[in-house]
Amino acid sequence: MSEHSDHTTEPETRAATPLPGPPPSAVPRPQASPQPGPPPGRPAGPVGEGETGDPAIDAALKDLADAPADDLDAQIAAGQRVHQTLQGRLSDLGGA
C-alpha cells in the first residue's frame, strides 16, 4: 500500500499579484524631525553638560541648582524664576 493517498490535495500556490501604485522605492520616506537649534537671533555654540544653550534659561537653572538645600524659600523663589523664564521663552515661540 502506498503511503500517499490520491484523495489528498495540495494547497494551490499562486504567484503574488503586485498591488497597484508606485514601487516601494518610489514612496517618499518621512523625514526625521529637525533637531532644535538656538532660538532665532542667537548664535549656535557649544553647549556644556546641563546647559540648554539659552543664556537666560541656563542662568535661571544655575540659580536653582545653587539655591541652598536647607533654604526652602530660596529654592521656591529660584524655581519660580525658572518657571517664569521658561514661560517667557514658550510665549516667544508662540508669537513667531
TIKE-473314 format. One record per residue (C-alpha): residue in three letters; x, y, z. Coordinates in steps of 0.5 Angstrom, whole numbers. Layout:
{residuo->ALA, px->X, py->Y, pz->Z}
...
END
This chain:
{residuo->MET, px->0, py->0, pz->0}
{residuo->SER, px->2, py->7, pz->-2}
{residuo->GLU, px->3, py->12, pz->4}
{residuo->HIS, px->1, py->17, pz->-1}
{residuo->SER, px->-7, py->18, pz->-2}
{residuo->ASP, px->-10, py->20, pz->-8}
{residuo->HIS, px->-15, py->24, pz->-5}
{residuo->THR, px->-11, py->29, pz->-1}
{residuo->THR, px->-10, py->35, pz->-5}
{residuo->GLU, px->-4, py->40, pz->-4}
{residuo->PRO, px->-6, py->47, pz->-3}
{residuo->GLU, px->-6, py->51, pz->-9}
{residuo->THR, px->0, py->56, pz->-10}
{residuo->ARG, px->-1, py->63, pz->-13}
{residuo->ALA, px->4, py->68, pz->-15}
{residuo->ALA, px->4, py->74, pz->-11}
{residuo->THR, px->0, py->79, pz->-15}
{residuo->PRO, px->3, py->86, pz->-15}
{residuo->LEU, px->-1, py->92, pz->-12}
{residuo->PRO, px->-3, py->98, pz->-16}
{residuo->GLY, px->1, py->104, pz->-14}
{residuo->PRO, px->9, py->106, pz->-14}
{residuo->PRO, px->14, py->101, pz->-13}
{residuo->PRO, px->16, py->102, pz->-5}
{residuo->SER, px->23, py->105, pz->-7}
{residuo->ALA, px->19, py->111, pz->-10}
{residuo->VAL, px->15, py->112, pz->-4}
{residuo->PRO, px->18, py->118, pz->0}
{residuo->ARG, px->20, py->116, pz->7}
{residuo->PRO, px->18, py->121, pz->13}
{residuo->GLN, px->24, py->126, pz->14}
{residuo->ALA, px->27, py->126, pz->21}
{residuo->SER, px->25, py->132, pz->25}
{residuo->PRO, px->30, py->137, pz->25}
{residuo->GLN, px->34, py->138, pz->32}
{residuo->PRO, px->32, py->144, pz->35}
{residuo->GLY, px->37, py->150, pz->35}
{residuo->PRO, px->39, py->156, pz->38}
{residuo->PRO, px->33, py->161, pz->39}
{residuo->PRO, px->33, py->166, pz->33}
{residuo->GLY, px->38, py->171, pz->33}
{residuo->ARG, px->42, py->167, pz->38}
{residuo->PRO, px->49, py->164, pz->36}
{residuo->ALA, px->50, py->157, pz->36}
{residuo->GLY, px->55, py->155, pz->40}
{residuo->PRO, px->58, py->149, pz->44}
{residuo->VAL, px->53, py->147, pz->50}
{residuo->GLY, px->56, py->144, pz->56}
{residuo->GLU, px->53, py->139, pz->60}
{residuo->GLY, px->47, py->141, pz->64}
{residuo->GLU, px->46, py->147, pz->59}
{residuo->THR, px->41, py->149, pz->54}
{residuo->GLY, px->44, py->154, pz->50}
{residuo->ASP, px->40, py->159, pz->52}
{residuo->PRO, px->43, py->164, pz->57}
{residuo->ALA, px->37, py->166, pz->61}
{residuo->ILE, px->35, py->159, pz->62}
{residuo->ASP, px->42, py->157, pz->64}
{residuo->ALA, px->42, py->163, pz->69}
{residuo->ALA, px->36, py->161, pz->72}
{residuo->LEU, px->37, py->154, pz->72}
{residuo->LYS, px->44, py->155, pz->75}
{residuo->ASP, px->41, py->160, pz->81}
{residuo->LEU, px->36, py->154, pz->82}
{residuo->ALA, px->42, py->149, pz->83}
{residuo->ASP, px->46, py->154, pz->87}
{residuo->ALA, px->40, py->155, pz->92}
{residuo->PRO, px->42, py->152, pz->99}
{residuo->ALA, px->39, py->146, pz->100}
{residuo->ASP, px->37, py->148, pz->107}
{residuo->ASP, px->33, py->154, pz->105}
{residuo->LEU, px->26, py->152, pz->102}
{residuo->ASP, px->24, py->159, pz->101}
{residuo->ALA, px->31, py->160, pz->96}
{residuo->GLN, px->29, py->154, pz->93}
{residuo->ILE, px->22, py->156, pz->92}
{residuo->ALA, px->24, py->163, pz->89}
{residuo->ALA, px->29, py->160, pz->84}
{residuo->GLY, px->24, py->155, pz->82}
{residuo->GLN, px->19, py->161, pz->80}
{residuo->ARG, px->25, py->164, pz->77}
{residuo->VAL, px->26, py->158, pz->72}
{residuo->HIS, px->18, py->157, pz->71}
{residuo->GLN, px->18, py->165, pz->69}
{residuo->THR, px->24, py->164, pz->64}
{residuo->LEU, px->21, py->158, pz->61}
{residuo->GLN, px->14, py->161, pz->60}
{residuo->GLY, px->17, py->167, pz->57}
{residuo->ARG, px->21, py->163, pz->52}
{residuo->LEU, px->15, py->159, pz->50}
{residuo->SER, px->11, py->165, pz->49}
{residuo->ASP, px->16, py->168, pz->45}
{residuo->LEU, px->16, py->161, pz->41}
{residuo->GLY, px->8, py->162, pz->40}
{residuo->GLY, px->9, py->169, pz->37}
{residuo->ALA, px->14, py->167, pz->32}
END
